[in-house]
Amino acid sequence: MSKRETLDQMLGWLDAASTRFRPKDSGLVDRGLQAAELYAEVSSEDRCSVSKEISAQLGRKLLSVSGFMAEKAINSNEGKWVRGALLLHLINDFRDDYRDNFRYLVLVNYASNKIGLSMGDMIDSVIPFASNRSRDFLRDFSKRDDKLNELACFGVREDVVDGMSKFVPS
């Protein structure tokens, strides 16, 4: 099976999965990370066609999964989850309203800062895989005033329960 076929299979699994509630196990975020990593490995032509072919529903699910990946980054203290979350935004390609992406990028940014990574450096690491559209929006996000990217501006806060972080409405 080619990487593109495997990526399509992973995205099909994510499309069928529910993101309405926080996942009880790591299957959703693990598959999200696999899809993100595969996206970075396929050709630029395949990346372009994948981003154009995904449904609006899958695009929204990818944003939700990026938020769960931000939580995983905090809880595991691993940057691969931040990078994976950013790659999911590239798959989505800021397809509908860019503000929806920004809402989830705020979570990713928070996680990046919390585990001691530079969000700017993390964005730079995924720019080679971005469409022109995604590249422009990611650069715009990274130039925003830090005050605009605070969780409270989006009605969200971090809650820690039994030593595990999660994002909840404030």
DSSP file (Angstrom, degrees, kcal/mol; ACC not computed):
  #  RESIDUE AA STRUCTURE BP1 BP2  ACC     N-H-->O    O-->H-N    N-H-->O    O-->H-N    TCO  KAPPA ALPHA  PHI   PSI    X-CA   Y-CA   Z-CA
    1    1 A M              0   0    0      0, 0.0     2,-0.0     0, 0.0     0, 0.0   0.000 360.0 360.0 360.0 133.7    0.0    0.0    0.0
    2    2 A S     >  -     0   0    0      1,-0.1     4,-2.4     4,-0.0     5,-0.2  -0.280 360.0-110.0 -74.4 164.4    1.4    3.4   -0.9
    3    3 A K  H  > S+     0   0    0      1,-0.2     4,-2.7     2,-0.2     5,-0.2   0.877 120.5  53.4 -61.7 -37.2    1.7    6.3    1.6
    4    4 A R  H  > S+     0   0    0      2,-0.2     4,-2.7     1,-0.2    -1,-0.2   0.917 109.1  47.6 -64.6 -42.7   -1.1    8.1   -0.2
    5    5 A E  H  > S+     0   0    0      2,-0.2     4,-2.1     1,-0.2    -2,-0.2   0.900 112.7  49.1 -65.2 -39.5   -3.4    5.1    0.1
    6    6 A T  H  X S+     0   0    0     -4,-2.4     4,-2.6     2,-0.2    -2,-0.2   0.906 110.9  50.5 -65.5 -40.8   -2.5    4.7    3.8
    7    7 A L  H  X S+     0   0    0     -4,-2.7     4,-2.8     2,-0.2     5,-0.2   0.933 109.7  50.1 -61.3 -46.1   -3.1    8.4    4.3
    8    8 A D  H  X S+     0   0    0     -4,-2.7     4,-2.1     1,-0.2    -1,-0.2   0.895 110.8  50.4 -59.1 -39.2   -6.5    8.1    2.6
    9    9 A Q  H  X S+     0   0    0     -4,-2.1     4,-2.1     2,-0.2    -2,-0.2   0.918 110.8  48.1 -64.9 -44.2   -7.3    5.1    4.9
   10   10 A M  H  X S+     0   0    0     -4,-2.6     4,-2.5     1,-0.2    -2,-0.2   0.916 112.3  48.8 -62.8 -43.3   -6.3    7.1    8.0
   11   11 A L  H  X S+     0   0    0     -4,-2.8     4,-2.5     1,-0.2    -1,-0.2   0.869 109.0  53.7 -66.5 -35.3   -8.4   10.0    7.0
   12   12 A G  H  X S+     0   0    0     -4,-2.1     4,-1.6    -5,-0.2    -1,-0.2   0.906 109.0  49.0 -62.9 -41.3  -11.3    7.7    6.3
   13   13 A W  H  X S+     0   0    0     -4,-2.1     4,-1.2     1,-0.2    -2,-0.2   0.932 112.5  47.6 -62.9 -45.5  -11.0    6.3    9.8
   14   14 A L  H  < S+     0   0    0     -4,-2.5     3,-0.2     1,-0.2    -2,-0.2   0.877 108.5  55.2 -63.5 -37.1  -10.9    9.8   11.3
   15   15 A D  H  < S+     0   0    0     -4,-2.5    -1,-0.2     1,-0.2    -2,-0.2   0.862 110.6  45.3 -63.4 -35.3  -13.9   10.8    9.2
   16   16 A A  H  < S+     0   0    0     -4,-1.6    -1,-0.2    -3,-0.1    -2,-0.2   0.684  98.3  91.8 -81.9 -18.3  -15.9    7.9   10.6
   17   17 A A  S  < S-     0   0    0     -4,-1.2     2,-0.4    -3,-0.2    44,-0.0  -0.387  78.8-117.8 -77.8 154.4  -14.8    8.6   14.2
   18   18 A S        +     0   0    0      1,-0.1    -1,-0.1    -2,-0.1    -2,-0.1  -0.778  28.8 175.0 -92.6 134.1  -16.8   10.8   16.6
   19   19 A T        +     0   0    0     -2,-0.4    -1,-0.1     1,-0.1    -2,-0.0   0.173  55.4 102.3-116.3  13.7  -15.1   14.0   17.9
   20   20 A R  S    S+     0   0    0      2,-0.1     2,-0.3     1,-0.0    -1,-0.1   0.867  87.3  31.6 -66.3 -35.6  -18.2   15.2   19.7
   21   21 A F  S    S-     0   0    0     -3,-0.0     3,-0.1     1,-0.0    -1,-0.0  -0.870 102.0 -86.8-121.3 155.7  -16.8   14.1   23.1
   22   22 A R        -     0   0    0     -2,-0.3    -2,-0.1     1,-0.1    -3,-0.0  -0.371  56.5-105.7 -57.8 131.7  -13.3   13.9   24.4
   23   23 A P        -     0   0    0      0, 0.0    -1,-0.1     0, 0.0    -4,-0.0  -0.307  16.9-144.6 -64.1 145.0  -11.9   10.4   23.4
   24   24 A K  S    S+     0   0    0     -3,-0.1     2,-0.2     2,-0.0    -2,-0.1   0.710  83.1  25.0 -82.2 -21.8  -11.6    7.9   26.2
   25   25 A D  S    S-     0   0    0      0, 0.0     3,-0.4     0, 0.0     4,-0.3  -0.729  89.9-100.6-131.6-176.6   -8.4    6.4   24.8
   26   26 A S  S  > S+     0   0    0     -2,-0.2     4,-2.8     1,-0.2     5,-0.3   0.391  88.8 102.5 -90.2   4.6   -5.5    7.6   22.6
   27   27 A G  H  > S+     0   0    0      1,-0.2     4,-2.4     2,-0.2     5,-0.2   0.891  80.8  48.5 -56.0 -44.2   -6.8    6.0   19.4
   28   28 A L  H  > S+     0   0    0     -3,-0.4     4,-2.2     2,-0.2    -1,-0.2   0.943 116.5  40.4 -64.4 -49.5   -8.1    9.2   17.9
   29   29 A V  H  > S+     0   0    0     -4,-0.3     4,-2.5     2,-0.2    -1,-0.2   0.861 113.8  54.8 -71.0 -33.0   -5.0   11.3   18.5
   30   30 A D  H  X S+     0   0    0     -4,-2.8     4,-2.2     2,-0.2    -2,-0.2   0.937 111.7  43.6 -63.0 -45.3   -2.7    8.4   17.6
   31   31 A R  H  X S+     0   0    0     -4,-2.4     4,-2.7    -5,-0.3    -2,-0.2   0.868 111.6  55.1 -67.8 -35.3   -4.4    8.1   14.2
   32   32 A G  H  X S+     0   0    0     -4,-2.2     4,-2.4    -5,-0.2    -2,-0.2   0.917 109.0  47.4 -61.5 -42.1   -4.5   11.9   13.8
   33   33 A L  H  X S+     0   0    0     -4,-2.5     4,-2.7     2,-0.2    -2,-0.2   0.903 111.1  51.2 -66.0 -40.9   -0.7   11.9   14.3
   34   34 A Q  H  X S+     0   0    0     -4,-2.2     4,-2.4     2,-0.2    -2,-0.2   0.927 111.5  47.4 -61.1 -44.8   -0.2    9.1   11.8
   35   35 A A  H  X S+     0   0    0     -4,-2.7     4,-2.4     2,-0.2    -2,-0.2   0.916 112.4  50.1 -62.5 -42.8   -2.3   10.9    9.3
   36   36 A A  H  X S+     0   0    0     -4,-2.4     4,-1.6     2,-0.2    -2,-0.2   0.924 111.7  47.3 -62.2 -45.5   -0.4   14.1    9.9
   37   37 A E  H  X S+     0   0    0     -4,-2.7     4,-0.8     1,-0.2    -1,-0.2   0.895 112.1  49.8 -65.0 -39.9    3.0   12.4    9.6
   38   38 A L  H >X S+     0   0    0     -4,-2.4     4,-1.6     1,-0.2     3,-0.9   0.891 105.2  58.1 -64.7 -38.7    1.9   10.7    6.4
   39   39 A Y  H 3< S+     0   0    0     -4,-2.4     3,-0.2     1,-0.3    -1,-0.2   0.887 105.4  50.3 -57.2 -39.6    0.7   14.0    5.0
   40   40 A A  H 3< S+     0   0    0     -4,-1.6    -1,-0.3     1,-0.2    -2,-0.2   0.708 111.3  50.2 -71.6 -19.3    4.2   15.4    5.4
   41   41 A E  H << S+     0   0    0     -3,-0.9    -2,-0.2    -4,-0.8    -1,-0.2   0.690  92.9  84.3 -94.3 -20.9    5.7   12.4    3.6
   42   42 A V  S  < S-     0   0    0     -4,-1.6     5,-0.0    -3,-0.2    -3,-0.0  -0.301  91.4 -83.1 -79.8 168.9    3.5   12.3    0.4
   43   43 A S     >  -     0   0    0      1,-0.1     4,-2.5     4,-0.0     5,-0.2  -0.181  36.4-111.5 -66.7 161.4    4.3   14.4   -2.6
   44   44 A S  H  > S+     0   0    0      1,-0.2     4,-2.3     2,-0.2     5,-0.1   0.849 120.3  55.4 -63.6 -32.9    3.2   18.0   -2.8
   45   45 A E  H  > S+     0   0    0      2,-0.2     4,-2.3     1,-0.2    -1,-0.2   0.921 108.9  46.8 -64.2 -43.2    0.7   17.0   -5.6
   46   46 A D  H  > S+     0   0    0      2,-0.2     4,-2.8     1,-0.2    -2,-0.2   0.903 110.5  52.6 -65.5 -40.5   -0.8   14.4   -3.2
   47   47 A R  H  X S+     0   0    0     -4,-2.5     4,-2.3     1,-0.2    -2,-0.2   0.929 110.2  48.9 -59.6 -44.3   -1.0   17.0   -0.4
   48   48 A C  H  X S+     0   0    0     -4,-2.3     4,-1.7     1,-0.2    -2,-0.2   0.926 114.0  44.6 -62.2 -45.6   -2.8   19.4   -2.6
   49   49 A S  H  X S+     0   0    0     -4,-2.3     4,-2.0     2,-0.2    -1,-0.2   0.882 111.3  53.3 -70.5 -36.1   -5.4   16.8   -3.8
   50   50 A V  H  X S+     0   0    0     -4,-2.8     4,-1.5     1,-0.2    -1,-0.2   0.949 109.8  48.2 -60.7 -48.0   -5.9   15.4   -0.2
   51   51 A S  H  < S+     0   0    0     -4,-2.3    -1,-0.2     1,-0.2    -2,-0.2   0.850 114.5  46.2 -62.7 -34.4   -6.7   18.9    1.1
   52   52 A K  H  < S+     0   0    0     -4,-1.7    -1,-0.2    -5,-0.2    -2,-0.2   0.803 112.6  50.8 -76.3 -28.8   -9.1   19.6   -1.8
   53   53 A E  H  < S+     0   0    0     -4,-2.0    -2,-0.2    -5,-0.1    -1,-0.2   0.691  83.2 102.1 -86.6 -19.7  -10.8   16.2   -1.5
   54   54 A I  S  < S-     0   0    0     -4,-1.5     2,-0.1    37,-0.2   -43,-0.0  -0.341  73.7-116.3 -69.5 148.3  -11.7   16.1    2.2
   55   55 A S     >  -     0   0    0      1,-0.1     4,-2.4     4,-0.0     5,-0.1  -0.326  21.2-112.4 -76.6 162.5  -15.2   16.9    3.2
   56   56 A A  H  > S+     0   0    0      1,-0.2     4,-2.1     2,-0.2     5,-0.2   0.884 119.6  55.0 -60.5 -38.5  -16.2   19.9    5.3
   57   57 A Q  H  > S+     0   0    0      1,-0.2     4,-2.1     2,-0.2    -1,-0.2   0.933 109.0  45.5 -62.0 -46.7  -17.2   17.5    8.1
   58   58 A L  H  > S+     0   0    0      1,-0.2     4,-2.5     2,-0.2    -1,-0.2   0.888 108.9  57.4 -64.7 -37.6  -13.7   15.9    8.1
   59   59 A G  H  X S+     0   0    0     -4,-2.4     4,-1.3     1,-0.2    -1,-0.2   0.912 108.4  45.9 -58.5 -42.4  -12.1   19.3    8.0
   60   60 A R  H  X S+     0   0    0     -4,-2.1     4,-2.0     1,-0.2    -1,-0.2   0.885 110.7  53.5 -67.4 -38.5  -13.9   20.3   11.2
   61   61 A K  H  X S+     0   0    0     -4,-2.1     4,-2.9     1,-0.2     5,-0.2   0.888 103.7  56.4 -63.7 -38.1  -13.0   16.9   12.8
   62   62 A L  H  X S+     0   0    0     -4,-2.5     4,-1.9     1,-0.2    -1,-0.2   0.881 106.2  50.6 -61.8 -36.7   -9.3   17.6   12.0
   63   63 A L  H  X S+     0   0    0     -4,-1.3     4,-1.5     2,-0.2    -1,-0.2   0.922 110.5  49.2 -65.8 -43.0   -9.5   20.8   13.9
   64   64 A S  H  X S+     0   0    0     -4,-2.0     4,-1.9     1,-0.2     3,-0.3   0.926 110.3  50.6 -60.7 -44.5  -11.1   19.0   16.9
   65   65 A V  H  X S+     0   0    0     -4,-2.9     4,-2.4     1,-0.2    -1,-0.2   0.868 104.4  58.3 -63.2 -35.2   -8.4   16.4   16.8
   66   66 A S  H  X S+     0   0    0     -4,-1.9     4,-1.7     1,-0.2    -1,-0.2   0.876 105.2  51.1 -62.8 -34.6   -5.7   19.2   16.7
   67   67 A G  H  X S+     0   0    0     -4,-1.5     4,-1.7    -3,-0.3    -1,-0.2   0.905 110.1  48.1 -66.9 -41.2   -7.2   20.4   20.0
   68   68 A F  H  X S+     0   0    0     -4,-1.9     4,-2.1     1,-0.2    -2,-0.2   0.855 109.9  53.7 -65.5 -34.2   -7.0   16.9   21.6
   69   69 A M  H  X S+     0   0    0     -4,-2.4     4,-2.4     2,-0.2    -1,-0.2   0.849 103.4  56.2 -69.0 -33.1   -3.4   16.7   20.3
   70   70 A A  H  X S+     0   0    0     -4,-1.7     4,-1.8     2,-0.2    -2,-0.2   0.915 108.2  48.0 -62.6 -42.2   -2.6   20.0   22.0
   71   71 A E  H  X S+     0   0    0     -4,-1.7     4,-2.6     1,-0.2    94,-0.2   0.924 110.5  51.7 -61.5 -43.4   -3.8   18.4   25.3
   72   72 A K  H  X S+     0   0    0     -4,-2.1     4,-2.3     1,-0.2     5,-0.3   0.875 105.5  55.8 -62.1 -37.7   -1.7   15.3   24.5
   73   73 A A  H  X>S+     0   0    0     -4,-2.4     4,-1.8     2,-0.2     5,-0.8   0.922 110.7  44.4 -60.2 -44.3    1.4   17.6   24.0
   74   74 A I  H  <5S+     0   0    0     -4,-1.8    -2,-0.2     1,-0.2    -1,-0.2   0.934 115.9  46.6 -65.1 -45.7    0.9   19.1   27.5
   75   75 A N  H  <5S+     0   0    0     -4,-2.6    -2,-0.2     1,-0.2    -1,-0.2   0.772 124.1  31.8 -72.3 -26.0    0.3   15.7   29.1
   76   76 A S  H  <5S-     0   0    0     -4,-2.3    -1,-0.2    -5,-0.2    -2,-0.2   0.580  96.0-134.2-103.7 -13.5    3.3   14.0   27.4
   77   77 A N  T  <5 +     0   0    0     -4,-1.8     2,-0.5    -5,-0.3    -3,-0.2   0.882  59.4 138.6  58.5  40.2    5.6   17.0   27.1
   78   78 A E    > < -     0   0    0     -5,-0.8     3,-1.1    -6,-0.3     4,-0.5  -0.969  51.3-153.1-123.6 127.2    6.3   16.0   23.5
   79   79 A G  T 3> S+     0   0    0     -2,-0.5     4,-2.4     1,-0.2     3,-0.4   0.668  85.7  80.7 -68.7 -18.6    6.6   18.4   20.6
   80   80 A K  H 3> S+     0   0    0      1,-0.2     4,-2.4     2,-0.2    -1,-0.2   0.824  90.7  54.3 -60.0 -28.6    5.5   15.8   18.1
   81   81 A W  H <> S+     0   0    0     -3,-1.1     4,-2.2     2,-0.2    -1,-0.2   0.855 107.2  49.3 -73.8 -34.6    1.9   16.4   19.1
   82   82 A V  H  > S+     0   0    0     -4,-0.5     4,-2.3    -3,-0.4    -2,-0.2   0.940 113.7  46.1 -66.1 -47.7    2.2   20.1   18.4
   83   83 A R  H  X S+     0   0    0     -4,-2.4     4,-2.3     1,-0.2    -2,-0.2   0.921 112.8  50.6 -61.3 -44.1    3.7   19.5   15.0
   84   84 A G  H  X S+     0   0    0     -4,-2.4     4,-1.9    -5,-0.2    -1,-0.2   0.907 108.6  51.6 -60.6 -42.4    1.0   16.9   14.3
   85   85 A A  H  X S+     0   0    0     -4,-2.2     4,-1.4     1,-0.2    -1,-0.2   0.914 109.8  49.6 -61.7 -42.6   -1.7   19.3   15.3
   86   86 A L  H  X S+     0   0    0     -4,-2.3     4,-1.3     1,-0.2     3,-0.2   0.902 107.9  53.7 -63.5 -39.9   -0.2   22.0   12.9
   87   87 A L  H  X S+     0   0    0     -4,-2.3     4,-2.0     1,-0.2    -1,-0.2   0.858 102.9  57.4 -63.8 -34.1   -0.1   19.5   10.1
   88   88 A L  H  X S+     0   0    0     -4,-1.9     4,-2.2     1,-0.2    -1,-0.2   0.869 103.4  53.8 -63.1 -34.8   -3.8   18.7   10.6
   89   89 A H  H  X>S+     0   0    0     -4,-1.4     4,-1.7    -3,-0.2     5,-0.8   0.843 106.4  52.7 -66.7 -32.1   -4.4   22.4   10.0
   90   90 A L  H  <5S+     0   0    0     -4,-1.3    -2,-0.2     2,-0.2    -1,-0.2   0.893 107.4  50.6 -69.9 -38.5   -2.5   22.1    6.7
   91   91 A I  H  <5S+     0   0    0     -4,-2.0    -2,-0.2     1,-0.2    -1,-0.2   0.934 111.9  47.6 -61.9 -44.3   -4.7   19.2    5.7
   92   92 A N  H ><5S-     0   0    0     -4,-2.2     3,-1.0    -5,-0.1    -1,-0.2   0.824  95.5-155.8 -63.6 -32.2   -7.8   21.3    6.5
   93   93 A D  T 3<5 -     0   0    0     -4,-1.7    -3,-0.2     1,-0.2    -4,-0.1   0.776  55.6 -76.9  59.8  31.6   -6.1   24.1    4.5
   94   94 A F  T 3 <S+     0   0    0     -5,-0.8    -1,-0.2     1,-0.1     4,-0.2   0.893  79.9 169.3  51.0  43.4   -8.1   26.8    6.4
   95   95 A R    <   +     0   0    0     -3,-1.0     3,-0.1     2,-0.1    -1,-0.1   0.783  56.6  18.1 -66.2 -36.8  -11.0   25.8    4.2
   96   96 A D  S    S-     0   0    0      1,-0.3     2,-0.6   -40,-0.1     3,-0.0   0.580 129.0  -9.9-103.1-107.8  -13.9   27.5    5.7
   97   97 A D    >>  -     0   0    0      1,-0.1     3,-2.2     2,-0.0     4,-0.8  -0.866  58.0-145.1 -98.3 117.9  -13.5   30.4    8.1
   98   98 A Y  H 3> S+     0   0    0     -2,-0.6     4,-2.4     1,-0.3     5,-0.2   0.754  96.1  70.5 -55.2 -24.5   -9.9   30.9    9.1
   99   99 A R  H 3> S+     0   0    0      1,-0.2     4,-2.1     2,-0.2    -1,-0.3   0.814  91.7  58.1 -65.7 -28.3  -11.1   32.0   12.6
  100  100 A D  H <> S+     0   0    0     -3,-2.2     4,-1.3     2,-0.2    -1,-0.2   0.929 108.2  46.1 -63.5 -43.9  -12.2   28.4   13.3
  101  101 A N  H  X S+     0   0    0     -4,-0.8     4,-2.9     1,-0.2     3,-0.4   0.929 110.3  53.1 -61.8 -44.9   -8.6   27.4   12.7
  102  102 A F  H  X S+     0   0    0     -4,-2.4     4,-2.0     1,-0.2    -1,-0.2   0.873 102.1  59.6 -59.8 -37.1   -7.3   30.2   14.8
  103  103 A R  H  X S+     0   0    0     -4,-2.1     4,-0.6     1,-0.2    -1,-0.2   0.897 113.8  36.7 -58.1 -41.0   -9.5   29.1   17.7
  104  104 A Y  H  X S+     0   0    0     -4,-1.3     4,-1.9    -3,-0.4     3,-0.3   0.810 110.2  60.9 -82.4 -31.3   -7.8   25.7   17.7
  105  105 A L  H  X S+     0   0    0     -4,-2.9     4,-3.1     1,-0.2    -2,-0.2   0.828  96.7  62.2 -63.7 -29.1   -4.4   27.1   16.9
  106  106 A V  H  X S+     0   0    0     -4,-2.0     4,-2.4    -5,-0.2    -1,-0.2   0.902 104.1  47.8 -60.6 -40.3   -4.7   29.0   20.2
  107  107 A L  H  X S+     0   0    0     -4,-0.6     4,-2.4    -3,-0.3    -2,-0.2   0.915 113.1  47.5 -65.4 -42.8   -4.8   25.7   22.0
  108  108 A V  H  X S+     0   0    0     -4,-1.9     4,-2.7     2,-0.2    -2,-0.2   0.904 112.0  50.4 -64.9 -41.7   -1.8   24.4   20.0
  109  109 A N  H  X S+     0   0    0     -4,-3.1     4,-2.6     2,-0.2     5,-0.2   0.919 110.1  49.9 -61.8 -44.9    0.0   27.7   20.8
  110  110 A Y  H  X S+     0   0    0     -4,-2.4     4,-2.7     1,-0.2    -2,-0.2   0.930 112.4  47.4 -59.4 -46.4   -0.7   27.3   24.5
  111  111 A A  H  X S+     0   0    0     -4,-2.4     4,-1.9     2,-0.2    -2,-0.2   0.915 110.6  52.2 -62.8 -43.3    0.5   23.7   24.5
  112  112 A S  H  <>S+     0   0    0     -4,-2.7     5,-3.1     1,-0.2    -2,-0.2   0.942 113.3  43.4 -58.0 -49.6    3.7   24.7   22.6
  113  113 A N  H ><5S+     0   0    0     -4,-2.6     3,-1.4     1,-0.2    -1,-0.2   0.903 110.3  56.7 -62.4 -41.3    4.5   27.4   25.1
  114  114 A K  H 3<5S+     0   0    0     -4,-2.7    -1,-0.2     1,-0.3    -2,-0.2   0.838 110.2  43.6 -62.3 -34.3    3.6   25.2   28.1
  115  115 A I  T 3<5S-     0   0    0     -4,-1.9    -1,-0.3    -3,-0.2    -2,-0.2   0.304 122.9-103.1 -97.7  11.0    6.1   22.6   27.1
  116  116 A G  T < 5S+     0   0    0     -3,-1.4     2,-0.3     1,-0.3    -3,-0.2   0.737  75.6 132.8  83.5  23.9    8.8   25.1   26.3
  117  117 A L      < -     0   0    0     -5,-3.1     2,-0.6    -6,-0.2    -1,-0.3  -0.811  58.6-118.1-107.1 150.2    8.6   25.2   22.5
  118  118 A S     >  -     0   0    0     -2,-0.3     4,-2.2     1,-0.2     5,-0.2  -0.761  14.0-153.4 -83.9 121.0    8.5   28.2   20.2
  119  119 A M  H  > S+     0   0    0     -2,-0.6     4,-2.8     1,-0.2     5,-0.2   0.883  97.2  56.9 -61.1 -37.6    5.3   28.2   18.2
  120  120 A G  H  > S+     0   0    0      1,-0.2     4,-2.5     2,-0.2    -1,-0.2   0.914 108.0  46.2 -59.7 -43.0    7.1   30.2   15.6
  121  121 A D  H  > S+     0   0    0      2,-0.2     4,-1.6     1,-0.2    -1,-0.2   0.888 112.1  51.2 -66.5 -38.6    9.7   27.5   15.2
  122  122 A M  H  X S+     0   0    0     -4,-2.2     4,-0.8     2,-0.2    -2,-0.2   0.905 110.9  48.1 -66.2 -40.4    7.0   24.8   15.1
  123  123 A I  H >X S+     0   0    0     -4,-2.8     4,-1.4     1,-0.2     3,-1.2   0.930 109.2  53.7 -63.5 -44.6    5.2   26.7   12.4
  124  124 A D  H 3< S+     0   0    0     -4,-2.5    -1,-0.2     1,-0.3    -2,-0.2   0.845 102.6  59.1 -58.0 -33.1    8.4   27.1   10.5
  125  125 A S  H 3< S+     0   0    0     -4,-1.6    -1,-0.3     1,-0.2    -2,-0.2   0.745 112.7  37.3 -70.8 -22.4    8.9   23.4   10.6
  126  126 A V  H X< S+     0   0    0     -3,-1.2     3,-2.1    -4,-0.8     4,-0.3   0.552  89.2  92.7-104.8  -9.7    5.6   22.7    8.8
  127  127 A I  G >< S+     0   0    0     -4,-1.4     3,-1.9     1,-0.3    -2,-0.1   0.851  77.0  64.6 -53.7 -38.3    5.7   25.5    6.3
  128  128 A P  G 3  S+     0   0    0      0, 0.0    -1,-0.3     0, 0.0    -2,-0.1   0.732 105.6  45.9 -59.5 -18.0    7.4   23.4    3.6
  129  129 A F  G <  S+     0   0    0     -3,-2.1     2,-0.2     2,-0.1    -2,-0.2   0.386  95.6 103.9-101.2   1.2    4.3   21.2    3.6
  130  130 A A    <   -     0   0    0     -3,-1.9     2,-0.1    -4,-0.3   -82,-0.1  -0.557  68.3-126.0 -91.5 146.6    1.8   24.1    3.5
  131  131 A S     >  -     0   0    0     -2,-0.2     4,-2.8   -41,-0.2     5,-0.2  -0.352  39.5-101.3 -71.1 167.1   -0.2   25.4    0.5
  132  132 A N  H  > S+     0   0    0      1,-0.2     4,-2.3     2,-0.2     5,-0.2   0.903 125.0  52.6 -58.3 -40.0    0.2   29.1   -0.2
  133  133 A R  H  > S+     0   0    0      2,-0.2     4,-2.1     1,-0.2    -1,-0.2   0.955 112.6  42.0 -61.3 -52.3   -3.2   29.7    1.6
  134  134 A S  H  > S+     0   0    0      1,-0.2     4,-2.9     2,-0.2     5,-0.3   0.890 112.1  56.0 -63.4 -39.7   -2.2   27.8    4.7
  135  135 A R  H  X S+     0   0    0     -4,-2.8     4,-2.3     1,-0.2    -1,-0.2   0.931 108.5  47.5 -58.6 -46.3    1.3   29.4    4.7
  136  136 A D  H  X S+     0   0    0     -4,-2.3     4,-2.3    -5,-0.2    -1,-0.2   0.916 113.7  46.5 -63.5 -43.5   -0.2   32.9    4.7
  137  137 A F  H  X S+     0   0    0     -4,-2.1     4,-2.6     2,-0.2    -2,-0.2   0.902 112.1  50.3 -67.9 -39.6   -2.7   32.1    7.5
  138  138 A L  H  X S+     0   0    0     -4,-2.9     4,-2.4     2,-0.2    -1,-0.2   0.910 111.6  48.5 -64.2 -40.4    0.0   30.4    9.7
  139  139 A R  H  X S+     0   0    0     -4,-2.3     4,-1.2    -5,-0.3    -2,-0.2   0.904 110.8  50.9 -65.3 -40.1    2.3   33.4    9.2
  140  140 A D  H  X S+     0   0    0     -4,-2.3     4,-0.7     1,-0.2     3,-0.5   0.925 110.5  49.7 -61.2 -43.4   -0.6   35.8   10.1
  141  141 A F  H >< S+     0   0    0     -4,-2.6     3,-1.1     1,-0.2    -2,-0.2   0.923 109.0  51.2 -61.5 -43.5   -1.3   33.7   13.2
  142  142 A S  H 3< S+     0   0    0     -4,-2.4    -1,-0.2     1,-0.3    -2,-0.2   0.724 108.3  53.2 -69.6 -19.4    2.3   33.8   14.3
  143  143 A K  H 3< S+     0   0    0     -4,-1.2    -1,-0.3    -3,-0.5    -2,-0.2   0.561  85.2 112.4 -89.3  -9.7    2.5   37.6   13.9
  144  144 A R  S << S-     0   0    0     -3,-1.1     2,-0.1    -4,-0.7     5,-0.1  -0.254  82.1 -95.0 -64.2 150.3   -0.6   38.2   16.1
  145  145 A D    >>  -     0   0    0      1,-0.1     3,-1.7     3,-0.0     4,-0.6  -0.432  32.6-123.8 -61.1 136.5   -0.1   39.9   19.5
  146  146 A D  G >4 S+     0   0    0      1,-0.3     3,-1.1     2,-0.2    -1,-0.1   0.816 109.4  64.8 -55.0 -32.8    0.3   37.3   22.2
  147  147 A K  G >4 S+     0   0    0      1,-0.3     3,-1.0     2,-0.2    -1,-0.3   0.825  97.8  55.1 -61.4 -30.8   -2.7   38.9   24.1
  148  148 A L  G <4 S+     0   0    0     -3,-1.7    -1,-0.3     1,-0.2    -2,-0.2   0.685 104.7  54.7 -75.1 -17.5   -5.0   37.9   21.2
  149  149 A N  G << S+     0   0    0     -3,-1.1    -1,-0.2    -4,-0.6     2,-0.2   0.175  78.4 122.6-103.7  17.0   -3.9   34.3   21.5
  150  150 A E    X   -     0   0    0     -3,-1.0     3,-1.1     1,-0.1     4,-0.5  -0.544  69.4-124.1 -78.3 145.8   -4.7   33.8   25.2
  151  151 A L  G > >S+     0   0    0      1,-0.3     3,-2.1    -2,-0.2     5,-1.8   0.885 109.0  61.3 -54.4 -42.0   -7.1   31.0   26.0
  152  152 A A  G > 5S+     0   0    0      1,-0.3     3,-1.5     3,-0.2    -1,-0.3   0.799  93.0  64.4 -60.0 -29.7   -9.4   33.4   27.8
  153  153 A C  G < 5S+     0   0    0     -3,-1.1    -1,-0.3     1,-0.3    -2,-0.2   0.712 108.5  41.9 -65.3 -18.4  -10.0   35.4   24.6
  154  154 A F  G < 5S-     0   0    0     -3,-2.1    -1,-0.3    -4,-0.5    -2,-0.2   0.198 119.8-106.8-113.9  13.2  -11.6   32.2   23.2
  155  155 A G  T < 5S+     0   0    0     -3,-1.5    15,-2.1     1,-0.2     2,-0.3   0.836  81.2 121.0  68.5  33.2  -13.6   31.3   26.4
  156  156 A V  E   < -A  169   0A   0     -5,-1.8     2,-0.3    13,-0.3    -1,-0.2  -0.922  36.2-179.9-128.9 151.0  -11.3   28.4   27.2
  157  157 A R  E     -A  168   0A   0     11,-2.6    11,-2.7    -2,-0.3     2,-0.5  -0.965  32.1-108.0-142.6 161.6   -9.2   27.5   30.1
  158  158 A E  E     -A  167   0A   0     -2,-0.3     2,-0.4     9,-0.2     9,-0.2  -0.783  32.0-167.7 -89.5 133.1   -6.9   24.6   31.1
  159  159 A D  E     -A  166   0A   0      7,-3.3     7,-2.1    -2,-0.5     2,-0.6  -0.973   7.6-153.0-119.6 136.6   -8.2   22.3   33.7
  160  160 A V  E     +A  165   0A   0     -2,-0.4     2,-0.5     5,-0.2     5,-0.2  -0.949  17.1 174.6-114.4 119.3   -6.0   19.7   35.4
  161  161 A V  E >  S-A  164   0A   0      3,-2.5     3,-1.9    -2,-0.6    -2,-0.0  -0.990  73.2 -12.6-126.4 124.3   -7.7   16.6   36.8
  162  162 A D  T 3  S-     0   0    0     -2,-0.5    -1,-0.1     1,-0.3     3,-0.1   0.866 130.0 -54.7  52.6  38.9   -5.6   13.8   38.2
  163  163 A G  T 3  S+     0   0    0      1,-0.2     2,-0.5    -3,-0.0    -1,-0.3   0.522 114.8 116.2  77.4   5.6   -2.5   15.4   36.8
  164  164 A M  E <   -A  161   0A   0     -3,-1.9    -3,-2.5     2,-0.0     2,-0.2  -0.929  57.4-138.5-114.1 129.1   -3.9   15.5   33.3
  165  165 A S  E     +A  160   0A   0     -2,-0.5     2,-0.3   -94,-0.2    -5,-0.2  -0.563  26.7 166.5 -83.3 144.7   -4.6   18.7   31.4
  166  166 A K  E     -A  159   0A   0     -7,-2.1    -7,-3.3    -2,-0.2     2,-0.4  -0.977  35.0-116.1-150.6 154.0   -7.6   19.3   29.3
  167  167 A F  E     +A  158   0A   0     -2,-0.3    -9,-0.2    -9,-0.2   -96,-0.0  -0.782  38.9 171.1 -92.9 133.0   -9.2   22.4   27.8
  168  168 A V  E     -A  157   0A   0    -11,-2.7   -11,-2.6    -2,-0.4    -2,-0.0  -0.934  41.6 -84.7-136.7 158.3  -12.7   23.3   29.0
  169  169 A P  E      A  156   0A   0      0, 0.0   -13,-0.3     0, 0.0   -14,-0.1  -0.357 360.0 360.0 -60.5 142.8  -15.0   26.3   28.6
  170  170 A S              0   0    0    -15,-2.1   -14,-0.2   -19,-0.1   -15,-0.1   0.475 360.0 360.0 -91.0 360.0  -14.2   29.1   31.0
